[in-house]
């Protein structure tokens, strides 16, 4: 497992600066009534599990400001934020910390 990551698939990746790696929470392909939802009708995910985070934002004096979010958190982010990447046939999203709107507290 990476120093600031929790997913073995991405343990060899190290996020830089204020970047955050998120595994989007995708909606189901089938409704509770059994209707199959085509890809074009699905909403873009806006919530996901934080897999890894960078060391923080570099300040003017060269020091780092630690990110407010950490691996294991659940984040709400902008609908079209970040960059999609594929890792071992799974979709992830790399976003900058300012693109994250909120952290969903545990048990919510």
N, C-alpha and C positions, 0 to 999 in steps of 0.2 A: 504494500500500500504506500502511496506517495505521502510525503510529509504533511501536506495540507489537502489530502484527498481521501475518499472513502471507497471508491469503486475500483476493483482490481483490473477492469478492462482499460482504465485510463491511468493506471499507476505509473506508467512511464512518461506521462505528460506532466509538465510543470507550467502552471499559469504564470504569466508575467504581469507585473504592475497591478492595476486594479481590475483585472479580468477575472471572470467567474465562469466556470463550466457548469452548465445546468442540463439535467436529463428531463426534458419536458414530460408532463403528465398528459398522455394522450387520452382522448375520449374513446369510449367503446365503439366498436364497429357495428354493434347490434343494439337496438333499443330493448327495454325490458319486455316489450310486446313482440319481439322477434323480427322487427323491420330492420333490414340491413341499410346502413347509412353509407352512401358513396363518398369517396374522398373529397369531391368537389363541394359537398354540402357540409363538411365538418368545419368547425370553428378552429382558428389558429390557436394553439395552446398559449395560455398566459400565466400558467403556474407550473413549477417544476421543482425537482429536488436538486439541491446544490451538491455537486460531486467533488469539485476542487476549486480553490481560490488562490489568487496570487498573493504576494507578500504585502501589497498595499500601494497606495498612490505615493509617488516620489514628491517630496516637499522641496521648496526652494533651497533649503540648506543641505539637500541630498539625503535626508532621513526619510523613512517610510512612515506613512500614516496607515496603521492597520485597518483592514476592511471591517465594516460593521457586521458583515455576513460571514458565515463559516460553513465548511463542508458539513452536510447533514441537515442543514436548514431547508425549509420549503420557502421558495421565493415567488412573488408575483412580479411580473415584468411586462414591458410594453409588448403589444401584440406583434409588432414587426421589428422588435429589437434584435440586436446581435447578428451572429453569423452561424448558420447551420453547418454542422460537420457530421460525417459518418465515421463511427468507430466500431469495427467488427459488426457491421450491418445494423447498428443501432444509431438513432439520431440524437445528437447533442447540440447544445447551443452555447456559444461563447459570447458573453455580454460584459460590458463594463459596469462597474458598480453603480454609477449614476442612472443606468437604465433599469435598475431594480427599484420598484416602488415600495415594496413591503416584504416583511418576513412573517410568515404564518407561524404563530406560536404553537408549540407542541400541544396536542390534545384538542386543537380547534378543528 
